[in-house]
Amino acid sequence: MARKLKQRNISNPEIPTGSFADIAFLLLVFFMLTTVIAINRGIFFKVPEQSDDETPPDKKNPAIYLYINQNGNLEMDNNPATINSIFEYVKNKLEINPNKPVIIHCSENQSYEKMVQVLDKVKQVEDRMWGDFNKGKLPKEQKKIKITIPSLAEADAFRPE
């Protein structure tokens, strides 16, 4: 005689996940409140020292100074300029002295976009001058333009006379 077994209502076990979102939110808030970001310091800048095989540095202007003023106008070494003229100007200066650093200073009223446009033009010079040389080399062996973006406090020390 065959017996029928009763089927039990077996529910699938679940792991409660409702509290995970609460914990993730609390951790996110904790790290947002405790993280400190230093915004008053720019990128470290030091004019390279002269060695025997280098071209002597320009004593009056030891760097190429690109400044975007409050009106959005570009100045290169205190002379008015346009973004399209950056390429030729920086290329000519670096052909004379390839170790000359480039300082990109943007007034605090200007957008990040303007500074990036100037930086892109300087990077185009780097790619044109040393792109073939840098292919396949390790980053520490590549030739690069020394680019500095100073903070507002540091910028006055680098402004050409």
C-alpha positions, -999 to +999 in steps of 0.1 A: +000+000+000+015+032-011+014+061+013+013+096+003+036+119+021+024+153+030+042+181+013+054+207+038+055+244+029+092+250+030+101+286+024+135+296+010+158+310+036+167+347+031+195+368+044+181+402+055+198+429+035+178+459+045+204+471+070+233+469+045+222+501+028+221+519+062+256+508+070+269+518+036+253+552+040+268+557+074+302+547+062+299+571+033+289+600+055+317+592+080+344+592+053+330+624+037+332+642+070+366+630+081+385+634+048+407+664+046+417+679+013+445+704+012+437+731-014+461+758-004+492+742-019+501+741-056+525+717-073+561+719-061+582+741-083+620+744-084+639+760-112+664+734-125+700+740-116+724+747-145+748+720-156+776+722-181+757+706-210+726+729-206+718+762-222+722+789-197+689+799-181+673+833-188+681+853-156+653+877-160+626+851-168+637+816-156+603+801-167+576+805-193+548+822-175+513+817-188+486+837-170+448+837-175+435+870-159+401+878-144+387+888-179+397+854-194+425+869-214+458+851-217+492+866-210+525+849-219+554+864-200+533+895-193+524+900-230+488+897-243+483+865-263+457+840-276+453+803-268+462+795-304+495+813-301+507+792-271+520+764-293+545+785-313+556+806-284+563+777-260+579+756-288+603+785-297+612+790-260+618+753-254+639+749-286+663+775-271+662+759-236+644+725-233+647+725-195+628+758-191+597+751-169+563+763-179+541+779-152+503+780-158+486+804-135+449+810-136+431+838-116+406+825-091+377+839-111+384+818-142+370+784-150+389+751-149+381+747-186+404+777-196+433+763-176+429+729-192+428+744-227+462+761-220+476+729-205+465+709-236+484+733-259+515+729-238+511+691-239+508+694-277+542+710-278+556+682-257+541+656-280+554+674-311+590+679-297+595+645-280+567+622-291+589+600-313+617+600-287+593+589-259+577+560-277+583+527-260+603+542-232+596+540-195+580+571-179+612+580-160+633+578-193+609+601-213+615+637-220+588+659-206+580+696-202+583+707-166+548+721-160+538+739-128+504+750-117+510+771-085+485+780-058+474+817-055+500+822-027+528+807-047+520+824-080+533+858-069+568+844-064+569+831-100+554+861-118+580+876-142+591+912-137 
